Amino acid sequence: MSKFHYGVACSLNDVSTTAPIILRGPIEQLCKEAKEIGYDGLEIQLANPRQYDWNHIKTVCNDSGLELIAFATGRELGENGLCLLSDDASVRRASIDRLKEHIDCAQSVGCNVIVGSMRKNIPDWSQREKYWNYHRDAILELSDYAKGSGVRIWVENILSYISNFLNTMRQVQDFVSDLGRDNVGAHLDTYSMNMEDNDILGSIRYCAKNLEYVHFSDTARLYPGGGNVDFKTFLHGLWEVDYKGYITTECVPVPTAYECAKRGFEYMKAMEKIVEIERGTSRFQ
């Protein structure tokens, strides 16, 4: 029996192959490929969530034995220009309202909502407190909106060249902890963490209380095992803190979407077995 649950980042429509989204296509195709490889669930990266028939999507996932894990919302920034830190109050309001649409759709299928790159940058650090409060107030409003819906909000660490705050897991943990909301959790991304965090194990331990979701991708956003990230250390850390959530591959679809999904999954499962043996908990001991 696997220690962890594994998900794969998907899109319901065609998007650029430079985006860290692996499987793309109609829900029937996504479920067929993910189930065939061995994944437990799907993360859907999307914009404009109300354009889809979520009852149909949920039915197809249920029939395939796959869980819908989360909606990733970064495409709202890239495709629709929605940003939680905009100087334009109407853009901030539109961004929060769109995330509420994500929450509504997530509630209908029983999944969660990621807030990461939609925060973008603090444009003027001399006014840091103002922009920080924009973000904090937005997450609090979304937390209030999601209360009672079963939808959790996951705040993700983002590389500093994409977003210039909440880059390390310690920063994310402090932010989430200070909110004091029981429906907001911390989301760890190895691609960002590999560049921003100097102590991987220490950072995982630090955020363990609120850690609810994990993205795995290797250097250059390749599938796990395709680059130089020390995933064994990450898995030892997740095992140590008894992490119960999903590990989802979020990678560019290289060499092909299917091969990326397959190689990443097989590498993670093999590395999990290595860590299990090293920790002395293998059933073969």
C-alpha positions in Angstrom: 0.0 0.0 0.0 1.3 3.4 -1.0 2.2 5.9 1.7 1.2 8.8 -0.5 -1.5 9.7 -3.0 -0.4 10.9 -6.5 -2.0 13.4 -8.8 -1.2 14.9 -12.2 -1.7 18.5 -13.4 -4.1 18.7 -16.3 -6.0 21.1 -18.5 -9.4 20.6 -20.1 -8.3 22.6 -23.2 -5.2 23.0 -25.3 -2.6 25.3 -23.8 1.0 26.2 -24.6 3.5 23.3 -24.1 5.6 25.8 -22.1 3.0 25.7 -19.3 3.7 23.3 -16.4 0.6 21.2 -17.3 1.1 17.6 -18.3 -2.1 16.1 -19.7 -4.5 18.1 -21.9 -7.8 17.3 -23.4 -11.4 16.3 -22.6 -12.1 14.8 -19.3 -12.6 11.4 -20.7 -9.1 11.4 -22.2 -7.5 12.8 -19.0 -9.1 10.1 -16.9 -8.2 7.3 -19.3 -4.6 8.3 -19.4 -4.2 9.1 -15.7 -5.9 5.9 -14.6 -3.9 3.8 -17.0 -0.6 5.2 -15.6 -1.7 4.7 -12.0 -2.5 8.2 -10.7 -5.1 8.6 -7.9 -6.4 12.1 -8.8 -6.4 15.1 -11.2 -5.5 18.7 -10.6 -7.2 20.9 -13.1 -5.4 24.1 -14.1 -8.0 26.5 -15.6 -9.4 29.9 -16.2 -13.1 30.9 -16.5 -14.3 27.8 -14.6 -18.0 28.3 -15.3 -17.5 27.4 -19.0 -17.4 23.7 -18.0 -20.0 21.1 -17.1 -18.7 20.1 -13.7 -21.5 17.6 -13.1 -20.4 15.7 -16.2 -16.7 16.0 -15.2 -17.4 14.7 -11.7 -19.3 11.8 -13.1 -16.5 10.8 -15.4 -13.9 11.1 -12.7 -16.0 9.0 -10.3 -16.6 6.4 -12.9 -12.9 6.2 -13.5 -12.0 5.9 -9.8 -10.2 9.2 -9.8 -10.5 12.1 -7.4 -10.6 15.8 -8.4 -8.0 17.3 -6.1 -7.8 21.0 -6.8 -8.2 23.8 -9.2 -5.0 25.7 -9.9 -5.8 29.4 -10.7 -2.6 30.9 -12.2 -4.1 30.9 -15.7 -6.4 33.7 -14.5 -3.4 36.0 -14.3 -1.8 34.9 -17.6 -5.0 34.7 -19.7 -7.3 37.3 -18.1 -4.9 39.7 -16.3 -6.5 39.0 -12.9 -4.2 40.0 -10.1 -4.9 40.3 -6.3 -2.3 43.0 -5.9 -3.3 45.3 -8.8 -3.3 49.0 -8.1 -6.7 49.1 -9.8 -9.4 48.3 -7.3 -11.7 47.0 -10.0 -9.1 44.4 -11.0 -8.6 43.3 -7.4 -12.4 43.0 -7.1 -12.7 41.0 -10.3 -9.9 38.7 -9.2 -11.5 37.9 -5.9 -14.9 37.4 -7.6 -13.4 35.1 -10.1 -11.8 33.1 -7.3 -15.2 32.8 -5.7 -16.4 31.3 -9.0 -13.6 28.7 -8.6 -14.8 28.0 -5.1 -18.4 27.5 -6.3 -17.3 25.1 -9.0 -14.9 23.4 -6.6 -17.7 22.8 -4.1 -19.8 21.2 -6.8 -17.1 18.5 -7.4 -15.6 18.3 -3.9 -12.2 19.7 -4.5 -10.0 22.6 -3.4 -8.6 25.9 -4.8 -5.0 26.9 -5.1 -3.9 30.6 -4.9 -0.4 31.2 -6.0 0.8 33.2 -9.0 -2.4 35.3 -9.1 -0.9 37.4 -6.4 2.0 38.4 -8.8 4.4 41.1 -7.4 4.6 43.8 -4.9 5.4 46.6 -7.3 6.8 49.1 -4.8 8.5 47.7 -1.6 8.3 51.1 0.0 4.5 50.4 0.1 4.9 46.7 1.1 2.3 46.9 3.9 -0.4 48.2 1.5 0.1 45.3 -1.0 0.6 42.7 1.7 -2.8 43.8 3.1 -4.4 43.5 -0.3 -3.3 39.9 -0.4 -4.2 39.2 3.2 -7.6 40.8 2.9 -8.3 38.8 -0.3 -7.5 35.5 1.3 -9.5 36.3 4.3 -12.5 37.2 2.2 -12.1 34.0 0.2 -11.8 32.0 3.4 -15.1 33.5 4.7 -16.8 32.8 1.4 -15.6 29.2 1.4 -16.6 28.6 5.0 -19.0 25.7 5.2 -18.5 24.7 1.6 -15.9 22.0 2.2 -13.5 23.8 -0.1 -10.0 24.5 1.3 -7.8 27.3 0.0 -4.1 26.5 -0.5 -1.5 29.2 -0.6 1.4 28.2 -2.7 5.1 29.2 -2.5 6.2 30.9 -5.8 9.6 31.6 -7.3 10.9 35.1 -6.7 11.1 35.8 -10.5 7.3 35.2 -10.8 6.2 36.7 -7.5 8.4 38.6 -5.1 6.8 37.6 -1.8 5.8 34.3 -0.1 8.7 32.6 -1.9 9.9 30.2 0.9 7.9 27.7 2.8 8.7 29.4 6.0 7.1 32.6 4.7 4.1 30.7 3.5 3.7 29.0 6.8 4.0 32.3 8.7 1.4 33.9 6.5 -1.1 31.0 6.8 -0.5 30.7 10.5 -1.1 34.4 11.1 -4.4 34.3 9.2 -5.7 31.9 11.8 -8.3 30.3 9.4 -9.0 26.6 9.6 -9.8 26.4 5.9 -6.6 27.8 4.6 -3.5 25.6 4.2 0.1 25.7 2.9 1.0 24.4 -0.5 4.6 23.3 -1.2 6.1 23.4 -4.7 9.5 21.7 -5.2 10.5 23.7 -8.2 10.2 26.9 -6.3 11.5 25.5 -3.0 14.6 24.0 -4.7 15.7 27.6 -5.5 14.2 29.6 -2.6 14.7 27.4 0.5 18.1 26.7 1.9 17.0 23.9 4.3 14.6 21.5 2.7 14.0 19.2 5.7 13.9 22.1 8.1 11.3 24.0 6.0 9.1 20.9 5.6 9.2 20.4 9.4 8.5 24.1 9.9 5.3 24.1 7.8 4.1 20.6 8.8 1.2 21.8 10.8 -0.4 23.6 7.9 1.0 21.6 5.0 -1.9 20.3 2.9 -0.7 20.0 -0.7 2.6 19.3 -2.7 3.7 19.8 -6.2 6.6 17.8 -7.6 8.6 19.0 -10.6 12.2 18.7 -11.4 14.7 21.4 -12.6 13.6 23.0 -15.8 10.0 22.0 -14.8 10.7 18.5 -16.0 9.1 15.3 -14.7 10.5 14.0 -11.3 13.7 12.2 -12.2 14.3 14.3 -15.3 16.6 16.8 -13.6 18.6 17.5 -10.5 16.1 17.9 -7.6 16.8 15.7 -4.6 13.3 14.1 -4.3 14.5 11.6 -1.8 15.1 14.3 0.7 11.7 15.8 0.0 10.0 12.3 0.5 12.0 11.7 3.7 10.7 15.0 5.0 7.1 14.4 4.0 7.3 10.9 5.6 8.8 12.3 8.8 5.9 14.8 9.3 3.3 12.1 8.3 2.1 14.1 5.4 -1.4 12.8 4.3 -2.2 14.8 1.2 -1.5 14.5 -2.5 1.8 14.8 -4.3 1.0 16.1 -7.8 3.3 16.3 -10.8 3.3 19.7 -12.3 5.7 19.7 -15.3 6.1 20.6 -18.9 4.9 17.8 -21.2 8.4 16.6 -22.3 9.2 14.4 -24.2 5.4 13.9 -24.7 2.5 14.5 -22.3 1.9 10.8 -21.7 5.6 9.9 -21.3 6.1 12.8 -18.9 3.2 11.7 -16.8 4.3 8.1 -16.9 8.0 8.7 -16.1 7.2 11.1 -13.3 4.8 8.6 -11.7 7.1 5.7 -12.0 10.0 7.7 -10.5 7.9 8.9 -7.6 6.7 5.4 -6.8 10.2 4.0 -7.0 11.7 6.7 -4.8 8.9 6.2 -2.3 9.9 2.5 -2.0 13.6 3.6 -1.5 12.6 6.0 1.3 10.4 3.4 2.9 13.3 0.9 3.0 15.7 3.5 4.3 13.3 4.5 7.0 13.1 0.8 8.1 9.4 0.6 7.7 9.3 -1.7 4.6 7.2 -4.8 5.0 10.3 -6.7 3.8 12.3 -5.7 6.9 
